[in-house]
Amino acid sequence: MAFNPLNWLLGLFSLDIGIDLGTANTLVNVCGKGIVINEPSWVAIEKRSKRPLAIGAEAKAMVGRTPPNVVAIRPLRHGVISEFDITEAMLEYFIGKAHEQSIVPVPRPRLVVGLPMGATEVEKRAVYDASMAAGARQTYLIEEPTAAALGADLPISGMRGSMIVDIGGGTTEVALFSWGSIVTSRSIRIAGDEMDQDILKYIRNKYNLLIGELMAEQVKINIGSAYPLKEEKTMTIRGRNLVSGLPEAIEISSIEIREALSGSVAIIVNTIKDSLDKAPPELVSDLMEVGVCISGGGSLLQELAERLSNDLRMRVWVAEDTMTCVARGAGMVLDNFDEYSRYLVGLERSRL
């Protein structure tokens, strides 16, 4: 990239920001300061005007509790933008909050934004345009599994194989790296959101009980598992009985929730197996020594690592500070741009 004196001067004073623009949560990593924002990707809007009324944790708390003229929505689905203007407003809000970390006014920031590996050119353009409209000076894109691998400190530039499985809210992404490139990869739209829907459907079909998305998420977090627990758990859930129309509370066990989640978990397991099946045998041999790393909020499902270890017949471990891997990896690119810019993709790559 040609030297630009103005960009160089602005870079001395502006904030460099890595963003994990997730379906479930948005994380903002300000270089030199670390993760400064970790909030749900929810926006409460006025229905008629689509004017944002609340963003982040405040908006998520309004889910299912809004008056008729207000709705709380997630402007991203399966890791990509579904509501452009609302995503722009959300990004602008989070960038503004990140700027509050500085005690003096600063120029517009450079951004590195994570996006799903299977994103189309249209979806990449939407992320780029929304970021620029939200106030970025420059925007670069990086595939989420690459950013997650960097954030998890995997040696992806080395000769030996390294595998990351990033399980977010909207997508699960599997990538096998060697010599700094992806050798085999898979991206599926089965992840945390689909698990929540599995729980909703199971409880509705078995108990005729309608529960909300937030309740389903809490059930998944508290008693959901991918493998038998040493001590099985129970939880009381509340909702509306679909037969009587009246409020009802029932007690449900972790065994039942594991059954509800079994389909989605099996798809994730088979996706990893399929990626391994396409990998060169030498790299599979490397993985048998070093294992497979899982990251993202979905990796926190209880006993998921043990289930994967059992099915894949190799060590599987959860990355340290697993939910922040993508944001930390995006920030690492900005910290050492010359070394890591080769991992960037999409619209800005041709301008480097």
Long-range contacts (C-beta under 8 A, 24 or more apart in sequence): 1-351, 1-352, 7-137, 7-138, 10-107, 10-108, 10-137, 11-110, 13-106, 13-107, 14-106, 14-107, 14-108, 14-109, 14-110, 14-137, 15-98, 15-99, 15-101, 15-102, 15-106, 15-109, 16-109, 16-110, 16-331, 16-334, 16-335, 17-95, 17-98, 17-109, 17-110, 17-111, 17-112, 17-331, 17-334, 18-111, 18-112, 18-113, 18-114, 18-147, 18-327, 18-328, 18-329, 18-330, 18-331, 18-332, 18-333, 18-334, 19-91, 19-94, 19-111, 19-112, 19-113, 19-114, 19-131, 19-327, 19-330, 20-114, 20-144, 20-147, 20-324, 20-326, 20-327, 20-330, 21-76, 21-87, 21-91, 21-113, 21-114, 21-115, 21-127, 22-76, 22-79, 22-114, 22-168, 22-169, 22-170, 22-297, 22-326, 23-74, 23-76, 23-77, 23-78, 23-79, 23-168, 23-169, 23-170, 23-171, 23-191, 23-192, 23-193, 24-74, 24-168, 24-169, 24-170, 24-192, 24-193, 24-297, 25-169, 25-297, 25-323, 26-56, 26-90, 26-94, 27-323, 27-324, 27-326, 27-327, 28-94, 28-95, 28-97, 28-98, 28-327, 29-324, 29-327, 29-328, 29-330, 29-331, 30-98, 30-101, 30-331, 31-331, 31-334, 31-335, 33-101, 35-324, 35-327, 35-328, 36-97, 36-98, 36-101, 37-94, 37-97, 37-98, 38-323, 38-324, 39-94, 41-74, 41-75, 41-76, 41-90, 41-169, 42-72, 42-73, 42-74, 43-72, 43-73, 43-74, 43-75, 43-86, 43-89, 43-90, 44-70, 44-71, 44-72, 44-73, 45-70, 45-71, 45-72, 45-73, 45-86, 46-70, 47-71, 50-85, 50-86, 52-86, 52-89, 52-90, 52-93, 55-89, 55-90, 55-93, 55-94, 56-90, 56-93, 56-94, 60-214, 63-212, 63-213, 63-214, 64-212, 64-213, 64-214, 76-170, 77-170, 78-116, 78-170, 78-171, 78-189, 78-193, 79-115, 79-116, 79-119, 79-144, 79-168, 79-169, 79-170, 79-171, 80-115, 80-116, 80-119, 80-123, 80-126, 80-127, 80-170, 81-123, 81-126, 81-127, 81-130, 84-126, 84-129, 84-130, 87-126, 87-130, 88-130, 88-133, 88-134, 89-134, 91-130, 91-131, 91-134, 91-135, 92-133, 92-134, 92-135, 95-134, 95-135, 95-136, 96-135, 107-137, 108-135, 108-136, 108-137, 109-135, 109-136, 109-137, 110-136, 110-137, 110-138, 110-139, 110-140, 110-334, 111-136, 111-138, 111-139, 111-140, 112-139, 112-140, 112-141, 112-142, 112-147, 112-330, 112-331, 112-333, 112-334, 112-344, 113-139, 113-140, 113-141, 113-142, 113-330, 114-141, 114-142, 114-143, 114-144, 114-147, 114-148, 114-326, 114-327, 114-329, 114-330, 115-141, 115-142, 115-143, 115-144, 115-346, 116-143, 116-144, 116-170, 116-171, 116-173, 116-187, 117-143, 117-144, 117-145, 117-173, 117-175, 117-185, 117-187, 118-171, 118-173, 118-187, 121-346, 124-345, 124-346, 124-347, 125-347, 128-346, 128-347, 128-348, 138-348, 139-348, 140-333, 140-341, 140-344, 140-348, 141-344, 141-345, 141-346, 141-347, 141-348, 142-329, 142-330, 142-333, 142-343, 142-344, 142-345, 143-173, 143-175, 143-182, 143-343, 143-345, 144-168, 144-171, 144-173, 144-326, 145-173, 145-174, 145-175, 145-182, 145-185, 146-175, 146-177, 146-182, 146-329, 146-343, 147-325, 147-326, 147-327, 147-329, 147-330, 147-333, 147-343, 148-173, 148-295, 148-296, 148-319, 148-325, 148-326, 148-329, 149-175, 149-177, 149-293, 149-325, 149-329, 150-328, 150-329, 150-332, 150-333, 150-340, 150-343, 151-295, 151-319, 151-324, 151-325, 151-326, 151-327, 151-328, 151-329, 151-330, 151-332, 152-293, 152-295, 152-319, 152-320, 152-322, 152-325, 152-329, 154-293, 156-180, 160-283, 160-286, 160-290, 161-279, 161-282, 161-283, 161-284, 161-286, 161-287, 161-290, 162-286, 162-287, 162-290, 162-293, 163-275, 163-287, 163-292, 163-293, 164-292, 164-293, 164-294, 164-295, 165-268, 165-272, 165-292, 165-293, 165-294, 165-295, 165-299, 165-308, 166-294, 166-295, 166-296, 166-325, 166-326, 167-191, 167-192, 167-268, 167-294, 167-295, 167-296, 167-297, 167-298, 167-299, 167-301, 168-192, 168-296, 168-297, 168-298, 169-193, 169-297, 169-298, 172-268, 172-271, 172-298, 174-271, 174-272, 174-275, 175-275, 176-275, 176-276, 176-279, 176-283, 176-287, 178-283, 180-342, 180-343, 183-279, 183-280, 183-283, 184-275, 184-276, 184-278, 184-279, 185-275, 186-271, 186-272, 186-274, 186-275, 188-267, 188-268, 188-271, 190-264, 190-267, 190-268, 190-271, 191-296, 191-298, 192-220, 192-297, 192-298, 194-264, 195-220, 195-224, 195-261, 195-264, 195-298, 195-301, 196-220, 198-260, 198-261, 198-263, 198-264, 199-224, 199-257, 199-260, 199-261, 201-260, 202-256, 202-257, 202-259, 202-260, 203-237, 203-239, 203-252, 203-260, 204-242, 206-256, 207-250, 208-241, 208-242, 208-243, 209-237, 209-239, 209-240, 209-241, 209-242, 209-248, 209-250, 210-239, 210-240, 210-241, 210-242, 211-237, 211-238, 211-239, 212-239, 215-239, 219-252, 219-257, 220-257, 220-261, 220-301, 221-300, 223-252, 223-253, 223-254, 223-257, 224-254, 224-257, 224-258, 224-261, 224-301, 224-302, 225-254, 225-257, 225-258, 225-261, 225-301, 225-302, 225-303, 225-304, 226-258, 226-261, 226-265, 226-301, 226-302, 226-303, 226-304, 226-306, 226-307, 226-308, 227-258, 227-302, 227-303, 227-304, 227-306, 227-307, 227-310, 228-258, 228-303, 229-254, 229-302, 229-303, 261-301, 265-301, 265-304, 265-307, 269-307, 269-308, 269-311, 269-312, 272-308, 272-312, 273-311, 273-312, 276-312, 287-314, 288-314, 290-315, 291-315, 291-316, 291-317, 292-316, 292-317, 293-317, 293-318, 293-319, 294-318, 294-319, 294-322, 295-319, 295-322, 295-325, 295-326, 296-322, 296-323, 296-325, 296-326, 297-322, 297-323
